[in-house]
Amino acid sequence: MEKDIEIEIRGPLCRGEFDKLVRFLGVRGEKTAEKERVLIDYSTFLEGGLRERKKDIRLRVTNGIPEIIVKIGRWGEGERRRELSVTAGRGEFDKLVEIFGALGFQKGILATRRSKVFEYRGIEFALVEVPNHSYYYEAEKMASKNEDADTITEEITGVCKELGLAIFSREQFFQYIDQLNREANEVFDYTKYTPGYFRNRFKL
């Protein structure tokens, strides 16, 4: 059975907590990746906006690999969303942006992220740095539609609490995203796009 349901919990970290968790998971877990990511989140400007949207539509490039991501389901506390994705070739991120622009996706939130990813007790922990701003974590497991999402959510929550991690409530999460959009992210406007913009700016 395909595991395409993402069950995810997030919470805030200060710099000290981030560093401590990196050390702990480096010893007690298994480091699986370091990621440099640029993304455009178009969903904020679609029907439902930030809080009520049921589809998360993004373009992103991670360590040089472009990707189309669509997540279906409510965004916020204790997420359970179906994730669909397809990758493109290196150097094709600008082409994806132009394709999305031609399809009518004119505005999005542009963001950069750095993360260290670990596997710990069967859960993927991504420790995320918002450059020059703040830190947070994402704890997730992938499940099939036949698995009990409540049980998996309780499992992830329990491990996070054992680690002493705070967990965002739905409203706390949205307040944090609002803050990031004001202070760290940018609005991407396709009407002002010039060919090769992302290649030239981010060396993608």
trRosetta pair geometry for C-beta under 8 A, 3 or more apart (Angstrom, degrees):
i j d omega theta_ij theta_ji phi_ij phi_ji
1 144 3.9 48 129 -138 119 158
1 145 7.5 -125 179 35 122 74
1 146 5.9 -64 -159 22 167 120
2 144 6.2 126 79 -114 40 96
3 142 4.1 91 146 134 115 106
3 143 5.8 -117 -146 165 93 4
3 144 5.1 -73 -92 -58 60 71
4 82 5.6 32 127 -154 98 79
4 83 5.8 -145 -175 55 74 71
4 84 7.2 36 -172 -74 126 60
4 142 7.1 5 -85 -166 15 109
4 144 7.5 49 20 -114 64 53
5 80 6.1 3 178 -174 108 80
5 81 7.1 160 -156 81 61 26
5 82 5.7 -39 -98 -91 64 60
5 83 7.6 149 -117 6 15 83
5 142 6.7 130 68 -164 51 60
5 143 4.6 -44 74 71 108 83
5 144 6.7 116 15 -143 110 6
5 145 6.2 130 -37 -76 132 57
5 147 7.5 -163 58 52 133 106
5 149 6.9 -89 143 -93 140 113
6 71 6.8 -50 36 -134 135 118
6 79 6.6 -4 108 117 92 111
6 80 7.4 171 82 -147 51 32
6 81 5.1 -18 57 64 98 80
6 82 7.5 146 11 -116 81 9
6 83 4.7 62 -25 -30 119 123
6 140 5.9 -13 -169 -165 88 131
6 142 6.1 -31 -97 -104 57 71
7 78 7.8 -15 -165 -175 81 64
7 79 6.8 176 -144 92 36 63
7 80 5.2 5 -101 -103 79 75
7 140 6.3 152 81 -153 50 73
7 141 5.3 -13 61 62 104 80
7 142 7.5 167 18 -100 80 20
7 143 5.7 32 -12 0 119 120
7 149 5.8 -179 -96 -149 130 88
7 152 5.0 81 87 114 167 125
7 153 5.8 -118 -176 -72 123 74
7 156 6.7 -176 125 -13 105 146
8 78 8.0 157 78 -155 48 23
8 79 4.6 -7 54 57 92 110
8 81 7.7 -29 16 23 112 100
8 138 5.9 -14 -165 -170 114 98
8 139 6.9 150 -154 78 60 46
8 140 4.0 -17 -99 -96 83 105
8 156 7.9 -132 -135 171 21 168
9 77 7.9 19 -126 -163 74 57
9 78 6.2 5 -92 -93 87 53
9 79 7.7 -172 -69 22 40 77
9 138 7.6 152 80 -157 41 51
9 139 5.0 -17 62 61 91 99
9 140 7.4 176 21 -75 58 59
9 153 7.3 118 -54 -150 113 76
9 156 5.2 160 8 129 125 125
9 157 6.2 149 -78 -79 165 69
9 160 6.1 -98 104 -34 139 155
9 167 5.8 -33 176 -139 116 112
9 168 7.9 171 -178 41 70 82
10 136 5.9 25 -178 161 104 122
10 137 6.6 173 -148 87 60 53
10 138 5.2 -22 -97 -101 88 67
10 139 7.5 177 -82 18 37 71
10 167 7.5 114 83 -152 36 64
10 168 5.2 -5 91 20 86 125
10 173 6.2 94 73 -114 121 117
11 136 6.5 179 92 -159 34 86
11 137 5.8 -5 57 52 79 93
11 160 6.7 130 -3 -170 141 134
11 165 5.2 128 75 159 152 101
11 166 4.7 166 -172 93 124 64
11 167 4.6 -76 -79 -103 119 34
11 168 5.3 -167 -101 -20 52 75
12 134 7.5 -46 -147 170 95 122
12 135 7.5 96 -172 89 61 65
12 136 5.4 -54 -113 -106 41 87
12 166 5.8 -16 49 79 84 124
12 168 6.8 103 -25 -68 80 93
12 176 6.8 -160 -78 -102 106 144
13 17 4.3 -142 -157 93 86 116
13 18 4.5 109 138 -63 133 81
13 21 6.9 -76 -129 8 141 141
13 127 7.1 -4 12 -150 167 91
13 135 4.1 -63 81 112 101 107
13 136 5.7 166 14 -106 88 26
13 137 5.7 80 -35 -25 124 93
13 165 7.8 -36 -82 -137 90 97
14 17 4.9 93 49 11 71 103
14 18 7.0 -129 96 -8 36 90
14 135 6.9 84 -174 50 7 116
15 18 5.5 -53 -148 34 32 117
15 19 6.4 28 157 -16 66 105
15 135 6.3 134 -85 -4 48 138
16 19 5.9 -56 -148 38 30 107
16 20 6.2 29 155 -18 65 109
17 20 5.6 -55 -143 39 31 112
17 21 6.1 29 158 -19 66 109
17 135 7.4 177 75 95 94 133
17 165 7.8 121 -178 -112 130 77
18 21 6.0 -61 -148 38 25 108
18 22 6.5 29 153 -22 62 105
18 127 5.9 132 -149 -179 83 119
18 129 7.2 81 -160 -80 153 88
18 135 4.3 -59 -69 172 137 163
19 22 5.6 -51 -149 32 32 115
19 23 6.6 30 154 -16 64 104
20 23 5.9 -57 -154 36 32 109
20 24 6.2 28 152 -18 67 109
21 24 5.6 -52 -139 39 34 111
21 25 5.9 23 165 -9 68 110
21 125 7.6 -126 168 154 119 142
21 127 5.8 164 102 -100 123 138
21 137 6.9 -82 146 -79 167 138
21 163 7.3 59 -116 174 102 129
21 165 7.8 56 -95 -85 135 114
22 25 6.4 -61 -139 44 22 100
22 26 6.0 29 157 -27 60 113
22 116 5.9 44 -118 81 103 156
22 127 6.1 -133 -74 74 83 167
23 26 5.7 -59 -148 33 25 116
23 27 6.8 11 158 -9 61 108
24 27 6.3 -71 -158 40 29 100
24 28 5.7 -18 168 19 71 117
24 29 7.8 53 123 3 68 100
24 163 7.6 144 116 -142 155 107
25 28 6.3 -67 -117 60 31 85
25 29 4.1 -20 -163 32 74 126
25 31 7.2 106 126 -74 96 76
25 118 3.9 72 161 136 130 176
25 120 5.5 -85 -131 -60 96 132
25 125 6.0 -122 -114 71 153 139
25 127 7.6 -178 31 -29 150 129
26 29 7.2 -6 -46 57 13 82
26 31 6.0 10 -114 -46 70 116
26 118 7.3 -103 -67 -101 47 134
28 120 6.5 47 110 -130 93 110
29 118 4.3 74 111 168 139 118
29 119 5.7 176 -178 81 104 45
29 120 3.5 -60 -98 -82 126 89
29 121 7.7 -73 -102 -7 97 65
29 125 7.1 -49 -147 31 176 122
30 118 6.4 147 74 -161 40 74
30 119 4.6 -12 59 54 98 99
30 120 7.6 178 22 -69 63 56
31 34 8.0 6 177 -48 115 81
31 116 6.9 -44 -138 179 107 96
31 117 7.2 108 -161 82 62 53
31 118 5.3 -44 -98 -100 51 80
32 117 5.0 -61 65 108 93 101
32 118 6.5 148 7 -117 86 23
32 119 5.5 72 -36 -22 125 98
32 124 7.5 -58 35 -130 145 97
33 115 7.9 29 105 101 96 93
33 116 7.7 175 94 -155 55 39
33 117 4.2 10 57 47 90 122
34 114 7.7 -3 -179 -175 88 86
34 115 7.2 177 -154 91 49 51
34 116 5.5 -15 -107 -106 79 66
34 117 7.2 -163 -78 15 30 81
35 62 5.2 -26 -157 -162 110 105
35 63 6.0 -93 -134 -35 63 100
35 113 7.5 10 108 107 103 94
35 114 7.0 167 88 -155 61 42
35 115 4.7 -1 53 56 104 94
35 116 8.0 -166 20 -73 75 24
35 117 6.6 50 -11 -22 110 116
35 126 7.7 -20 28 -144 131 115
36 62 7.2 145 73 -156 47 52
36 63 5.8 105 43 -79 82 58
36 112 8.0 -12 -175 -169 74 96
36 114 5.8 -8 -105 -108 63 79
37 60 5.8 -2 -169 -177 105 115
37 61 6.9 163 -148 82 58 48
37 62 4.7 -12 -99 -102 92 78
37 63 7.8 -28 -72 -22 66 59
37 112 6.9 158 89 -156 58 51
37 113 4.7 -11 63 61 107 91
37 114 7.5 180 22 -81 78 32
37 115 7.2 9 2 8 119 106
38 60 6.8 169 89 -153 47 65
38 61 5.2 1 56 52 92 95
38 93 7.7 53 81 -166 119 158
38 110 7.6 -6 -174 -168 89 86
38 111 7.5 170 -152 89 49 45
38 112 5.4 -20 -100 -101 70 78
38 198 7.0 158 119 -153 151 115
38 202 5.3 -8 -53 -144 159 167
38 204 6.7 -92 41 -72 141 136
39 58 5.6 -7 -172 -173 110 122
39 59 6.8 167 -153 90 61 50
39 60 3.7 -15 -104 -104 91 98
39 61 7.6 -170 -77 21 55 55
39 110 7.5 171 89 -146 48 45
39 111 5.5 -14 61 61 90 88
39 112 7.9 162 19 -89 71 32
39 113 7.2 2 6 9 113 110
40 58 6.4 160 82 -155 53 69
40 59 4.8 11 49 54 103 93
40 60 7.3 -164 25 -74 57 58
40 97 7.1 92 7 -109 157 98
40 100 7.9 163 94 83 138 162
40 108 4.0 66 176 111 94 148
40 109 7.0 152 -157 71 51 43
40 110 5.5 -17 -101 -94 77 69
40 188 5.3 -54 -127 36 113 157
41 44 6.0 68 116 -12 104 101
41 56 7.2 -40 -148 -166 100 85
41 57 7.7 120 -161 78 54 52
41 58 5.1 -25 -102 -100 60 100
41 108 5.6 159 72 -172 36 98
41 109 4.5 -14 57 54 99 99
41 111 7.0 13 -3 9 108 116
42 45 6.4 -71 -176 46 59 99
42 46 6.5 60 134 -33 83 110
42 57 4.8 -43 61 93 109 102
42 58 6.7 -175 11 -90 80 41
42 59 7.8 59 -25 0 107 84
42 100 7.1 -143 -61 178 148 134
42 105 4.7 -36 -131 -158 150 119
42 107 7.1 122 -138 90 73 49
42 108 4.2 -56 -85 -95 58 107
43 46 5.3 -59 -149 26 45 116
43 53 5.0 101 173 176 112 165
43 55 6.4 -161 -117 101 114 66
43 56 5.0 -56 -45 -129 158 48
43 57 5.2 140 -64 31 86 74
43 58 7.3 -43 -14 -56 103 78
43 75 7.8 117 125 -27 152 151
44 49 6.3 17 -166 -162 53 58
44 50 5.4 14 -127 -75 84 78
44 53 7.8 -92 -89 -32 31 149
44 108 7.2 114 38 -148 100 49
44 109 5.2 60 12 -25 143 116
44 181 7.4 146 -135 -107 161 142
45 49 7.8 25 -96 -114 18 61
45 106 7.8 -103 120 71 150 76
45 107 4.3 99 -52 89 176 110
45 108 6.6 -111 14 -86 122 40
46 49 7.6 -169 71 -70 49 29
46 53 6.3 83 78 -118 103 121
46 55 7.2 -46 98 71 155 102
46 57 7.1 72 -22 27 150 122
47 53 7.4 130 93 -108 53 79
48 51 7.4 -133 166 74 76 53
48 52 3.8 -127 -159 95 87 86
48 53 3.9 142 104 -81 123 53
48 54 6.4 -164 -87 -4 176 72
49 52 6.3 52 51 36 78 88
49 53 6.4 -142 72 -43 26 98
50 53 7.0 -59 -154 -3 8 112
50 75 7.9 -97 177 84 55 133
50 174 6.1 118 135 -144 119 102
50 177 6.3 168 -161 109 129 135
50 178 7.3 95 151 -72 174 81
51 76 7.5 46 -146 -71 63 127
51 174 5.7 25 -93 -122 93 147
53 56 6.9 107 121 -73 126 62
53 74 8.0 140 86 -132 52 51
53 75 6.2 14 72 11 96 120
54 72 6.9 18 151 -161 80 63
54 73 6.7 -37 -164 -138 70 6
54 74 6.3 -32 -112 -76 66 58
55 70 6.5 -22 -168 -165 99 92
55 71 7.2 150 -161 78 48 52
55 72 5.8 -13 -107 -107 74 64
56 69 7.3 -30 115 124 95 99
56 70 7.0 149 79 -159 61 41
56 71 3.9 -2 52 54 115 102
56 72 7.8 -134 24 -59 77 27
56 75 5.9 108 -68 -72 119 123
56 81 7.1 20 15 -176 123 158
57 69 7.6 158 -154 90 32 64
57 70 5.6 2 -106 -110 68 80
57 105 7.3 -130 123 -111 132 139
58 68 7.7 157 88 -160 55 44
58 69 4.5 -10 64 63 100 105
58 70 7.7 -178 27 -76 67 40
58 108 7.9 125 -122 -157 61 136
59 66 7.1 -13 -175 -165 95 95
59 67 7.4 157 -158 82 52 49
59 68 6.1 -28 -104 -103 70 60
59 69 7.5 168 -94 21 20 81
59 93 7.0 126 160 -156 119 83
59 96 5.2 154 -137 128 133 125
59 97 6.3 -167 89 -78 169 68
59 100 6.2 -113 -41 -27 131 153
59 108 7.9 32 29 163 94 177
60 66 7.5 163 93 -150 38 52
60 67 5.4 -19 67 62 80 96
60 69 6.1 7 14 0 111 125
61 64 6.6 -13 170 -147 105 10
61 65 6.4 168 -157 77 68 34
61 66 4.6 -29 -97 -92 93 61
61 67 7.0 156 -93 13 40 76
61 93 4.7 -36 -62 -91 136 137
61 198 7.6 128 4 163 146 138
61 202 7.8 133 70 114 135 142
61 204 5.3 57 115 -142 168 131
62 65 5.6 -27 65 58 72 90
62 67 6.7 -5 10 6 101 127
64 90 5.3 4 158 -124 102 105
64 204 6.8 174 -126 -144 56 66
65 87 5.7 -21 169 -154 108 123
65 88 7.8 155 -178 63 64 57
65 90 6.6 -55 -95 -80 53 74
66 87 6.7 129 85 -163 55 66
66 88 4.2 -25 83 57 111 106
66 89 7.4 4 37 64 107 29
66 90 7.5 152 -1 -108 89 28
66 92 5.3 -121 31 78 147 82
66 93 4.1 -172 -93 -82 124 74
66 96 5.6 177 171 -5 137 144
66 204 7.5 86 -67 171 99 122
67 85 5.7 2 -179 -170 113 110
67 86 7.0 165 -153 84 69 36
67 87 4.9 -35 -98 -103 83 67
67 88 7.0 -162 -78 12 33 77
68 85 6.5 167 85 -150 58 57
68 86 5.2 1 51 55 103 85
68 88 7.5 74 -18 -27 89 104
68 96 6.6 -157 -67 -152 93 130
69 83 7.2 -28 -160 -161 91 91
69 84 7.5 145 -159 82 44 55
69 85 5.0 -7 -105 -103 68 98
70 83 7.7 150 84 -156 50 45
70 84 4.6 -11 64 63 96 104
70 85 7.4 -176 26 -74 62 52
71 75 7.7 91 101 -82 126 95
71 81 4.4 40 176 144 103 137
71 82 6.9 161 -157 80 55 47
71 83 5.2 -15 -105 -102 84 70
71 84 7.6 -174 -79 24 37 68
72 81 6.0 158 69 -168 40 86
72 82 4.4 -11 54 57 102 100
72 83 8.0 -158 20 -69 72 29
72 84 7.4 40 -12 -2 104 106
73 79 6.7 117 112 -168 122 87
73 80 6.0 -121 -178 92 156 56
73 81 3.4 -154 49 -108 124 74
73 82 6.2 128 -25 12 112 68
74 79 7.1 -151 90 -124 66 77
74 81 7.5 -147 48 -79 39 100
75 79 6.5 -3 -133 -104 40 123
75 81 7.5 18 -82 -64 62 143
76 79 6.7 141 57 -73 42 89
76 170 4.0 31 169 -138 124 91
76 173 5.6 153 -148 71 62 139
76 174 6.7 -16 -114 -48 101 98
77 168 6.5 -143 -97 108 82 82
77 169 5.7 -24 -85 -172 137 39
77 170 3.7 -82 -9 -64 112 76
77 173 6.3 -176 -62 0 69 136
78 153 5.3 42 -154 -146 108 131
78 157 7.8 -11 -100 -64 104 117
80 149 4.8 30 -119 -161 143 145
80 153 7.4 -63 -63 -64 109 118
83 142 7.9 -80 33 -120 129 104
88 92 4.3 -113 141 87 125 133
88 93 7.4 160 74 -73 129 47
88 95 7.3 -159 173 73 155 113
88 96 5.9 -157 -1 -57 158 121
89 92 4.9 83 64 -11 74 129
91 199 7.0 39 -146 -104 71 117
91 204 7.2 155 -108 134 37 64
92 95 4.6 -46 -167 37 75 121
92 96 6.2 81 135 -25 83 94
93 96 5.6 -53 -154 34 37 112
93 97 6.5 39 149 -20 67 102
93 198 5.1 -89 106 103 119 147
93 199 7.5 161 59 -59 101 74
93 204 4.7 -27 29 138 141 138
94 97 5.5 -51 -150 34 36 115
94 98 6.5 36 152 -18 66 104
94 195 6.8 81 171 -163 135 57
94 196 5.8 -8 -117 -97 166 30
94 197 6.6 144 -117 40 109 68
94 198 5.1 -170 -74 42 83 103
94 199 5.6 -46 -33 -22 132 101
94 204 7.4 148 -33 87 85 114
95 98 5.7 -55 -151 37 33 111
95 99 6.4 36 150 -21 66 104
96 99 5.5 -51 -146 35 34 113
96 100 6.3 32 155 -16 66 104
97 100 5.9 -55 -148 39 29 109
97 101 6.3 34 151 -22 63 107
97 190 7.3 -178 170 -114 92 103
97 193 6.7 -174 142 -143 123 151
97 197 7.7 -87 95 52 162 110
97 198 6.5 145 -18 -12 149 132
98 101 5.4 -50 -145 35 33 116
98 102 6.4 34 154 -19 64 103
98 193 7.7 -172 -87 127 71 147
98 195 7.7 21 -76 -110 131 77
99 102 5.8 -55 -151 35 31 110
99 103 6.5 26 151 -15 64 108
100 103 5.5 -59 -149 40 35 111
100 105 4.1 -43 166 55 96 128
100 190 7.7 -143 100 -91 90 145
101 104 7.9 118 180 -13 28 9
101 105 6.4 -84 -82 69 33 72
101 106 6.6 76 -136 -99 72 53
101 190 4.1 174 -114 -168 110 144
101 193 6.6 -105 -85 32 154 153
105 108 6.8 27 165 -49 104 111
105 190 7.1 106 106 -30 62 148
106 189 7.0 6 157 -156 81 59
106 190 4.6 -119 -147 38 52 115
106 191 6.3 25 -164 -33 109 89
107 187 6.5 -16 -162 -175 102 97
107 188 6.7 152 -155 83 48 63
107 189 5.8 -6 -104 -105 83 61
107 190 7.0 -116 -62 2 41 87
108 187 7.7 153 82 -159 34 54
108 188 4.7 -12 64 57 83 112
109 181 6.1 -68 -128 -114 131 99
109 185 5.1 11 -177 161 101 142
109 186 7.4 142 -163 75 55 42
109 187 6.6 -43 -104 -104 54 51
109 188 7.0 131 -148 10 3 92
110 185 6.4 153 74 -173 49 84
110 186 4.4 -25 63 69 106 96
110 187 7.1 72 13 159 93 4
110 188 4.1 103 -43 -47 112 109
111 130 7.7 -52 -169 -133 111 96
111 180 7.3 22 -115 157 131 120
111 184 7.2 48 -131 120 95 96
111 185 4.5 -39 -85 -114 93 102
111 186 7.5 177 -70 26 49 70
112 131 5.8 -12 97 12 112 124
112 202 7.9 -176 -97 -115 120 126
113 128 5.6 -24 -169 -161 117 106
113 129 7.0 144 -165 73 63 53
113 130 6.4 -37 -110 -97 76 57
113 131 7.7 -156 -110 -16 27 84
114 128 7.3 142 79 -157 45 55
114 129 4.5 -15 66 59 97 107
114 131 6.5 82 -3 -62 110 90
115 126 4.8 2 -178 -176 138 98
115 127 6.2 151 -156 73 75 45
115 128 4.5 -25 -96 -99 102 67
115 129 6.9 -172 -78 17 48 70
116 126 7.5 154 76 -156 38 53
116 127 4.8 -14 59 57 90 104
117 124 6.4 -8 -169 -172 101 98
117 125 7.1 162 -153 86 51 50
117 126 4.9 -17 -102 -102 84 75
117 127 7.6 -166 -78 19 35 69
118 124 7.4 155 82 -155 42 52
118 125 4.8 -13 62 61 93 100
118 127 7.4 28 4 -10 105 104
119 122 7.4 13 -177 -102 94 14
119 123 7.4 152 -156 74 55 37
119 124 6.0 -31 -99 -98 66 62
119 125 7.7 171 -92 19 17 78
120 123 5.8 -32 72 63 72 87
120 125 5.6 4 20 -3 116 122
120 159 7.4 152 112 175 104 137
121 159 5.7 -172 76 -119 141 140
122 141 6.8 23 139 -107 87 121
123 139 5.4 10 165 -171 126 95
123 140 7.0 143 -166 65 80 25
123 141 5.7 -69 -115 -60 69 95
123 155 7.6 -174 -68 127 119 100
123 156 5.7 136 -121 -114 136 83
123 159 5.8 177 8 72 154 161
124 138 7.9 -6 110 109 90 89
124 139 7.2 159 82 -153 51 45
124 140 5.3 -26 63 65 101 79
124 141 7.0 151 14 -83 85 46
125 137 6.0 -18 -166 -169 91 116
125 138 7.3 155 -154 80 44 51
125 139 5.3 -10 -101 -101 74 78
126 137 6.7 153 81 -160 53 61
126 138 4.4 0 54 54 104 101
126 140 7.7 4 2 14 104 107
127 135 7.2 1 178 -172 82 109
127 137 5.3 -24 -105 -105 60 88
128 135 6.6 156 86 -156 57 60
128 136 5.3 -15 62 66 107 73
128 137 6.7 165 14 -99 84 30
128 138 6.5 48 -20 -6 124 98
129 135 5.5 -25 -103 -102 59 85
130 133 4.1 -47 108 67 109 117
130 134 5.0 14 46 55 118 69
130 135 7.0 -150 16 -75 78 34
130 136 7.6 37 -20 7 105 95
130 180 6.3 -112 -135 -125 157 112
130 184 5.1 16 165 -179 123 163
131 184 7.6 146 64 -159 63 112
132 184 7.3 166 81 -124 83 97
133 180 7.1 95 148 -120 156 77
133 183 6.3 132 -128 118 122 108
133 184 4.2 -21 -64 -89 161 131
134 180 7.6 -106 41 -88 123 93
134 184 7.5 -104 18 -51 93 151
136 176 7.3 89 -76 169 146 151
137 165 6.6 -59 49 -151 142 142
139 156 5.2 153 124 -168 115 109
139 159 7.1 -174 -171 85 148 113
139 160 5.6 -147 12 -72 163 112
139 165 8.0 123 -30 91 136 160
140 156 7.3 14 -105 -121 22 147
141 152 5.5 -126 70 -171 134 120
141 155 7.5 8 -5 85 150 122
141 156 6.3 -145 -4 -68 107 117
143 147 4.1 -117 -170 64 112 137
143 149 6.3 173 76 -95 160 73
143 152 5.6 -114 -65 -36 141 169
144 147 5.2 105 55 -10 71 101
147 151 7.8 -111 165 58 85 111
147 152 6.5 51 138 -36 119 130
148 151 4.0 53 101 11 116 114
148 152 6.7 158 93 -12 64 85
149 152 5.7 -59 -149 41 36 109
149 153 6.1 40 153 -23 70 105
150 153 5.6 -53 -146 36 31 113
150 154 6.4 31 155 -18 64 106
151 154 5.8 -55 -150 37 30 111
151 155 6.4 35 150 -23 63 104
152 155 5.4 -49 -149 32 35 116
152 156 6.5 32 155 -16 66 102
153 156 6.0 -55 -149 37 31 107
153 157 6.1 31 153 -18 65 110
154 157 5.6 -55 -142 40 30 113
154 158 6.1 35 157 -24 64 106
155 158 5.9 -56 -150 33 26 112
155 159 6.7 22 156 -14 62 105
156 159 6.0 -58 -152 37 31 107
156 160 6.4 31 153 -18 66 108
157 160 5.8 -58 -149 37 31 111
157 161 6.3 28 155 -17 66 107
157 167 6.8 3 -131 -83 84 162
158 161 5.8 -57 -148 37 30 109
158 162 6.4 34 153 -21 65 104
159 162 5.5 -50 -148 33 34 115
159 163 6.5 27 154 -13 64 107
160 163 5.8 -62 -153 41 31 108
160 165 4.4 -82 -174 64 84 120
160 167 5.9 84 125 -71 146 109
161 164 7.5 46 -177 -75 36 23
161 165 7.1 -97 -77 49 26 73
161 167 7.8 -41 -67 -25 79 121
168 172 4.5 -153 -154 93 77 108
168 173 3.9 93 151 -66 139 87
168 176 6.7 -78 -118 4 136 138
169 172 4.4 92 47 8 79 106
169 173 6.9 -142 86 -9 39 86
170 173 5.9 -58 -155 32 27 112
170 174 6.7 20 153 -13 63 106
171 174 5.7 -54 -148 39 36 109
171 175 6.3 40 152 -22 67 104
172 175 5.6 -53 -148 35 32 113
172 176 6.5 34 152 -20 64 104
173 176 5.7 -55 -153 34 32 111
173 177 6.5 30 151 -16 66 104
174 177 5.5 -50 -146 37 37 111
174 178 6.3 43 152 -22 66 102
175 178 5.5 -49 -149 34 32 115
175 179 6.5 35 150 -20 63 104
176 179 5.5 -53 -152 35 33 113
176 180 6.4 34 151 -19 66 103
177 180 5.6 -50 -146 36 35 112
177 181 6.3 36 154 -20 66 105
178 181 5.8 -56 -149 36 29 111
178 182 6.5 25 153 -15 64 107
179 182 5.8 -59 -150 38 31 108
179 183 5.8 -14 168 14 69 119
179 184 7.9 40 128 6 71 102
180 183 6.5 -78 -128 54 23 85
180 184 4.8 -48 -155 47 68 114
180 185 5.3 57 144 -15 85 108
181 184 7.8 -25 -48 52 13 72
181 185 5.0 -36 -113 54 45 123
188 193 8.0 40 178 -75 93 102
189 192 4.7 51 91 17 104 107
189 193 7.5 -155 101 -37 54 78
190 193 4.9 -23 -155 -13 52 125
193 197 5.7 -109 -156 -10 75 147
194 197 5.2 116 62 -67 71 100
196 199 4.6 -61 -162 49 74 117
196 200 5.3 70 138 -25 95 104
197 200 6.1 -66 -150 40 23 104
197 201 6.0 5 163 -7 65 115
198 201 5.9 -57 -130 46 30 102
198 202 5.4 -24 -173 33 70 112
198 204 4.9 -24 139 39 98 133
199 202 7.5 -66 -110 58 10 72
199 203 7.0 30 -172 -131 48 19
199 204 5.4 -102 -95 62 49 72
200 203 8.0 9 -164 -68 10 46
